[in-house]
Amino acid sequence: MGVPIKLVMALVIGTMAMGVLMQFMGTAERNVLRDLDVQFTISKNRLTAKVYDAASGDTLGGATVVVKYPGGTNAHTLGKDSNQYTFTIPLNGASVAVVDVQVTRNGYIPWQGQVAVGS
């Protein structure tokens, strides 16, 4: 018994379409943005920001951390082998200051949050 030509054509076209789809999925997978995990340690007017990959928990170097506080802004880009930086926040006579923190890194969704710093 011979195999109908339409069945052979459908199988060939389906196989080619599946190959193209798999290549597209591989490309899309590489372009997916990941999440950051930012953790804080506070000691009086000192704020330490630590940056991690949210999915794996691995430390992330090369991120840029920007802190905005009443009366100013400070920023620091972490080194390739460093995942943390400590900022000194001027309180200007206040007992507590609310600080806006923004963290960005190539390939990751930007992270933003707030933290209270003070004694």
C-alpha positions in Angstrom: 0.0 0.0 0.0 1.3 3.4 -0.9 1.2 6.4 1.4 -1.0 9.1 0.1 0.9 12.2 -1.1 -1.2 14.6 1.0 -0.2 12.8 4.2 3.5 13.0 3.3 3.2 16.7 2.4 1.4 17.4 5.7 4.1 15.6 7.7 6.9 17.5 5.9 5.2 20.9 6.4 4.4 20.1 10.0 8.0 19.1 10.7 9.3 22.3 9.1 6.8 24.5 11.0 7.8 22.8 14.3 11.5 23.5 13.6 10.8 27.2 13.0 8.6 27.3 16.1 11.4 25.8 18.2 13.9 28.3 17.0 11.5 31.1 17.8 10.9 29.8 21.3 14.7 29.5 21.9 15.2 33.1 20.8 12.3 34.4 22.9 13.6 32.4 25.9 16.9 34.2 25.7 15.2 37.7 25.6 13.1 37.2 28.7 13.7 39.8 31.4 14.3 38.5 34.9 13.5 39.8 38.3 15.8 41.4 40.9 15.7 40.8 44.6 16.9 43.7 46.7 17.5 43.4 50.4 18.3 46.1 52.9 20.3 46.3 56.1 19.8 49.5 58.1 22.0 50.8 60.9 21.1 54.3 62.1 21.6 56.5 59.0 23.5 53.9 57.0 21.6 51.9 54.3 23.2 48.8 52.8 21.5 47.5 49.6 22.2 43.9 48.5 21.2 42.8 45.0 20.3 39.2 44.0 18.7 37.3 41.1 15.2 36.7 42.3 14.9 33.2 40.7 18.2 31.7 41.6 19.3 33.8 44.6 22.7 34.3 43.0 24.5 37.6 43.8 24.4 40.2 41.1 27.2 42.6 40.3 27.0 45.4 37.9 23.7 46.8 39.0 23.1 50.5 39.5 21.5 51.6 42.8 20.0 55.0 43.1 18.8 56.4 46.5 16.7 59.5 46.7 16.2 61.1 50.1 14.9 64.5 51.3 17.5 67.0 50.1 19.4 64.9 47.7 20.2 61.9 45.6 23.1 59.4 45.5 23.9 56.6 43.0 26.5 53.9 42.8 27.1 51.2 40.1 28.3 48.0 41.7 31.4 46.3 40.5 31.4 43.1 38.6 32.2 41.1 41.7 30.2 43.1 44.2 26.5 42.8 45.0 26.2 45.4 47.8 26.9 49.0 48.6 26.4 51.1 51.8 25.0 54.6 51.5 25.1 57.2 54.3 21.9 59.1 54.4 22.0 62.7 55.8 19.0 63.1 58.2 19.4 66.9 58.6 18.1 66.9 62.1 15.2 64.5 61.5 15.0 61.3 63.4 13.8 59.3 60.3 13.9 59.8 56.5 12.0 57.9 53.9 14.4 56.9 51.1 13.3 55.9 47.5 15.5 53.2 46.1 15.8 52.2 42.4 17.9 49.3 41.1 18.6 48.6 37.5 20.7 46.1 35.7 20.9 45.0 32.0 18.6 42.0 31.4 16.5 42.6 34.5 13.2 44.3 35.2 14.0 47.6 37.1 13.2 47.4 40.9 11.9 50.3 43.0 11.0 50.5 46.6 11.1 52.6 49.8 12.7 52.2 53.2 12.8 54.2 56.4 16.3 55.1 57.6 17.1 56.6 61.0 17.6 56.1 64.6 
